[in-house]
Amino acid sequence: MKEKNSKFYLKCKKCSAEIQDFSVWFTNKQVCKCGSKQVNVFYYENIENIKKLISKEENPKNVFHYFDFLPLLDKKNIVSKGEGIIPLERWNFLENYAKEKFNIKIKVYAYRNDKNPATETFKDVAASVVASVLKENKIKNYSVASTGNIGTAFSSYLAEANISLNAFLPEDALKNNEAEMSIYGQRIFKVKGDYQKAKEIANEFSEKYNILLSGGNFDPMRIEAKKTMVFEWLRILGEVPNVYIQALSGGTGPFAIEKAHTDLEKTDLFKELPRFILVQPDKCDPMAQAYQKAKNNNFPKDFENDYPILKNPKTEIPTLATGNPATYPEMSKLVKKSNGDIISFEEEKIIDVGRLVAYETGITIGPAAAIAVGGFFKSLKENLIFENDKIIINIGEGVKRASKFMEEMIYTTKNISNIESCKPFNRENFKKILWDNL
């Protein structure tokens, strides 16, 4: 039998069987002997040593600043473009709004994933770790089903590692995403159907050609990568804010935060999960529908298994178009455990959100990020945010690949034919219009 490595091992979440490393996990087609596809990674390194890594004196360059607590054995296999070390910004305009309109004092931070230097999304950190682990284990061909962003990030990072990627996209995927994947020389399969259909064909492809398929939102590589955002919050703020808001498709982010909590629970750094407020677009909101139904019925027995499946959802935000929410049973239990909520926000208002954020901050966010910020406004109105809350809003992506969304944010243009139609203006006049629209 192969000797165990001295850094980490995988442990099945269902039967607690130990898998000695990723080479064994991959050989077993990412399935435990009990049939479960969910494992956690555990490290032999003393977790107390994280305190040095999150010290204010540290000056990290990328996510592998946390190498000791990531599932890679040799640093020579690192595939990085400088991702993961991104700013947290105070968004005072949201704090002022909460004080003026709801008379509550809060702190609001934006976690700027649009500042990731590769594809400017929340997916870059996961892609970096996945590419590195695959490279270390000499994987040369990989597959993923994606609504857009994860496929784009994987295309970029796996190309860097000289790994061929088969990306299966639903037919409504953004053209910009498709173009960016293609320029890296990766294979795109555009599926006639929705995201669920893309996942089905990706799975069949994986079985037919014996090619590893991404484990999706429960993939231990992705969860280990994204848990590092908690380490970053500790490094920058010295604490983990008690409310976390994110646009929701599948939901690796909350699972990763839970994993960080598991890792750190024996320290004094992270004692309690934040309240998860997860936001879906109202045109594709099966998890929000299910959770509100369960909440209204006082969470009956087996509530986590009662959820709708939306076939071919007609959302204008393809990156959030998960009509069959396979993660809902686990996600709903986690959200309830955190005393959080799963809500929806009106797609017709995301242009207004994007315009307002750009006006107040100079930042152009993407449509999924606008759903998250819209969720903040709705949470205030529905009394989901309280006095002295400290809130992180995950800005999952910028506007880079959503050209149509950017075009729709135009609102100050005035068509003219002569000088008489031109008059000076005061930019402040737009402020009231933008706020009133929300």
C-alpha positions, -999 to +999 in steps of 0.1 A: +000+000+000+012+035-008+026+053+022+005+082+036+018+117+030+027+137+061+006+167+054-031+158+050-057+131+045-093+130+033-121+117+055-156+107+043-184+128+057-207+098+057-188+068+070-156+085+083-134+063+062-099+079+056-085+083+021-048+089+022-045+115-006-059+129-038-042+103-060-063+076-043-094+098-044-090+103-081-083+066-087-115+058-069-133+083-092-139+106-063-163+083-045-158+067-011-163+029-007-196+037+010-208+055-021-205+091-007-189+118-029-184+142+001-151+143+019-133+168+041-095+174+041-077+173+074-042+185+081-015+173+105-002+208+109-011+225+142-040+249+134-026+274+159+001+281+134-025+299+113-020+328+136+013+337+121-001+335+086-029+360+095-005+384+113-007+420+102+030+418+095+025+393+067+024+404+031+008+375+011+011+373-027-016+348-035-038+321-020-008+298-014+003+320+014-019+295+032+000+265+017+003+247+050-035+244+051-041+236+014-041+201-001-009+204-021+024+187-012+050+204-034+052+241-040+067+235-075+031+225-086+015+258-077-005+274-105-012+309-096-020+343-111-020+363-079-056+354-068-071+354-033-054+384-018-081+409-025-094+439-007-122+443+018-137+477+015-160+496+038-191+506+019-202+536+040-230+545+017-249+513+027-241+520+064-255+555+060-286+542+043-293+517+071-289+545+097-311+570+079-339+547+068-339+519+094-322+536+124-297+508+129-259+512+131-240+485+112-207+480+094-207+468+058-177+454+039-175+444+003-153+415-004-139+425-038-136+393-059-137+415-090-102+424-080-089+388-086-063+393-114-071+363-136-108+363-145-120+388-119-144+364-102-150+344-070-140+313-090-103+322-095-092+309-060-108+276-066-094+273-101-059+280-088-060+252-062-078+227-085-052+233-113-024+229-088-037+196-073-044+182-107-010+191-119+006+175-089-013+143-095-004+143-133-040+147-145-039+157-181-076+158-190-105+172-169-142+180-173-166+205-158-202+215-163-206+252-158-231+281-161-201+303-170-178+316-143-163+284-130-157+271-165-140+303-175-117+303-144-109+266-149-101+272-186-076+298-177-058+280-149-058+245-164-043+260-196-016+274-174-010+239-161-012+224-197-043+204-187-070+199-213-105+210-201-138+198-215-164+225-205-201+217-208-222+249-210-260+253-212-273+270-243-280+303-225-245+307-212-231+342-218-212+346-251-184+364-233-178+334-211-178+311-241-153+334-259-129+336-229-129+298-225-122+293-262-092+317-264-073+294-239-076+265-263-101+245-242-129+225-256-164+239-252-195+217-256-226+239-259-255+218-248-290+222-262-308+226-229-304+240-194-276+236-168-291+203-155-288+189-191-252+201-193-244+183-161-260+151-173-240+150-205-208+160-187-213+130-164-219+107-193-188+120-211-167+114-179-179+078-177-175+071-214-139+084-216-128+078-180-120+115-175-122+131-141-153+154-136-154+183-113-170+175-080-191+206-081-200+225-050-189+197-027-155+193-044-130+192-016-104+211-037-128+240-042-139+240-006-104+241+007-095+269-017-125+291-008-121+286+030-091+308+027-114+338+024-120+334+062-083+335+068-081+367+048-109+383+068-090+374+100-058+389+086-074+421+074-101+427+101-090+405+130-124+389+131-151+372+110-181+395+105-214+380+118-234+383+086-224+369+052-244+378+020-238+361-013-256+355-046-266+318-046-264+293-075-250+261-059-232+275-029-196+265-024-190+297-005-211+289+026-198+253+027-162+267+026-169+291+055-183+261+074-151+242+067-130+271+079-151+270+111-144+233+115-107+239+110-105+268+134-130+257+161-101+247+185-087+282+183-100+315+196-103+329+161-137+318+148-162+307+174-195+311+156-208+308+121-220+341+105-257+343+096-258+333+059-282+354+039-281+339+004-298+356-025-313+342-057-327+360-087-365+359-086-366+342-121-345+313-108-350+309-071-359+273-062-339+274-030-355+306-019-389+292-027-382+260-007-367+278+023-394+304+026-420+276+025-401+257+052-397+288+073-434+296+071-443+261+083-418+262+111-393+239+094-412+206+095-394+172+095-375+165+064-380+201+052-346+200+035-359+174+010-388+195-002-378+218-030-390+226-065-370+218-097-373+245-124-367+233-159-351+257-183-354+288-160-357+320-180-333+341-159-313+369-174-284+359-152-271+326-166-243+323-140-271+318-114-293+296-135-294+265-113-330+252-116-323+218-100-308+228-066-290+195-057-272+212-029-304+224-012-306+196+014-272+204+028-274+242+022-308+246+038-296+228+070-265+250+071-285+282+067-309+272+094-280+263+117-266+298+112-300+315+118-298+329+083-321+330+054-324+323+016-343+350-002-348+362-037-343+396-053-360+410-084-340+408-115-357+439-130-339+459-103-303+448-108-296+475-134-306+501-107-283+484-082-254+483-106-259+520-114-261+530-078-230+510-068-210+526-096-222+561-087-214+557-050-181+537-053-168+539-088-170+501-090-187+483-118-201+450-105-216+422-125-252+410-125-247+382-099-230+407-076-259+431-081-282+403-069-261+401-037-262+438-031-299+438-038-302+411-012-287+435+013-315+461+006-342+434+009-327+421+041-330+455+057-366+458+046-374+423+059-357+429+093-329+403+086-302+428+096-299+440+132-282+467+152-244+464+154-242+437+127-210+435+108-217+424+073-197+410+044-212+412+009-194+389-015-189+408-047-186+376-068-177+392-101-171+424-119-188+434-152-160+421-174-179+394-193-214+408-190-213+433-218-251+435-222-255+443-185-229+471-189-247+485-219-280+485-200-265+506-172-263+536-195-286+563-181-270+598-185-269+600-223-288+628-240-291+627-278-286+661-294-284+677-329-272+712-320-255+733-293-288+747-281-296+712-267-264+712-245-265+726-210-242+722-180-254+697-154-248+689-117-238+652-111-255+653-077-289+655-095-286+619-105-281+607-069-317+611-058-329+595-090-307+564-084-318+560-048-354+566-056-353+538-082-344+513-054 
